[in-house]
């Protein structure tokens, strides 16, 4: 089913909306939550929370594209759960991706504010447009989908060390870019 039709189901408050969303994006959304949390049960709970969050947000929000909206919601919920879980018990193994980039980006806690968009999103999008195709792929797989470096390097047919090196360079250039844009000092 097309995304626009799924959004219409949400707008009509049809019970089929969540089922259609789950059928189209559920497995991928769950993978993102698992990549962040490293816990199947927490990831499943986050997925259910994401469905409820989307149900409550649409309307008034009419997301386009639906996929970006859905993945943003699941990521935010999983990150919030991760932060809650690790506030009680530090687990460095599962938090590397968040901590690697977390010292560069400002803390964002309001999901609705993120969904509505912000200047930071615009600045990050401009930065991403400066990356070549391979670096963009690596950046997105690591920091959006939270894939592990061996998985990324395997998909690209390059060494883990090459991926780590590219990530370090991108983190450094992003930091400089955010300073230049006045986001951080």
BELSULHU-V923366 format. One record per pair of residues at least 4 apart in sequence whose ideal C-beta (glycine too) atoms are under 6 Angstrom apart, sorted by the first residue. I is the first residue (numbers start at 1). J is the second residue. D is the distance in Angstrom with one decimal. If there is no record, write none. Layout:
i:I j:J d:D
i:I j:J d:D
This chain:
i:1 j:5 d:5.1
i:1 j:6 d:5.8
i:1 j:20 d:5.2
i:3 j:65 d:5.9
i:3 j:66 d:3.9
i:6 j:20 d:4.8
i:6 j:21 d:5.7
i:6 j:66 d:5.9
i:7 j:66 d:5.6
i:9 j:14 d:4.2
i:9 j:16 d:5.4
i:9 j:17 d:3.7
i:10 j:17 d:4.3
i:10 j:58 d:4.0
i:11 j:59 d:5.6
i:16 j:20 d:5.7
i:18 j:51 d:5.0
i:21 j:25 d:6.0
i:22 j:26 d:3.7
i:25 j:29 d:5.3
i:25 j:70 d:5.3
i:29 j:47 d:5.8
i:29 j:74 d:4.4
i:30 j:43 d:5.7
i:30 j:47 d:5.1
i:32 j:74 d:5.5
i:32 j:75 d:6.0
i:32 j:145 d:5.7
i:33 j:37 d:5.8
i:33 j:43 d:3.7
i:33 j:46 d:4.4
i:33 j:47 d:5.9
i:33 j:74 d:5.6
i:33 j:78 d:4.2
i:34 j:43 d:4.3
i:35 j:146 d:3.5
i:36 j:78 d:4.2
i:36 j:82 d:5.4
i:36 j:146 d:5.0
i:37 j:42 d:4.5
i:37 j:43 d:5.2
i:37 j:78 d:5.7
i:37 j:82 d:5.7
i:38 j:94 d:4.0
i:42 j:81 d:5.7
i:46 j:77 d:4.7
i:46 j:78 d:4.7
i:46 j:81 d:5.6
i:49 j:77 d:5.0
i:50 j:73 d:4.8
i:50 j:74 d:4.3
i:50 j:77 d:5.3
i:53 j:73 d:5.1
i:54 j:58 d:6.0
i:54 j:73 d:5.7
i:57 j:61 d:4.8
i:63 j:69 d:3.4
i:66 j:70 d:6.0
i:76 j:111 d:4.6
i:86 j:90 d:5.7
i:86 j:91 d:5.9
i:86 j:95 d:5.8
i:95 j:99 d:5.1
i:96 j:100 d:5.9
i:97 j:146 d:5.0
i:98 j:102 d:5.3
i:101 j:143 d:5.3
i:104 j:174 d:5.6
i:104 j:175 d:5.0
i:108 j:114 d:5.8
i:117 j:121 d:5.4
i:123 j:181 d:5.0
i:127 j:174 d:6.0
i:127 j:177 d:4.9
i:131 j:135 d:4.1
i:131 j:136 d:4.3
i:135 j:166 d:5.8
i:135 j:170 d:5.9
i:138 j:152 d:5.8
i:138 j:163 d:5.9
i:138 j:166 d:5.4
i:139 j:143 d:5.9
i:139 j:170 d:5.6
i:140 j:144 d:4.6
i:141 j:145 d:5.2
i:141 j:147 d:4.3
i:141 j:152 d:4.9
i:147 j:151 d:4.7
i:147 j:152 d:5.4
i:149 j:153 d:6.0
i:149 j:160 d:5.2
i:149 j:163 d:4.9
i:150 j:160 d:5.8
i:152 j:163 d:5.3
i:153 j:158 d:5.4
i:153 j:160 d:4.8
i:153 j:163 d:4.7
i:158 j:162 d:4.4
i:170 j:174 d:6.0
i:178 j:183 d:4.2
i:178 j:184 d:4.9
i:179 j:184 d:5.8
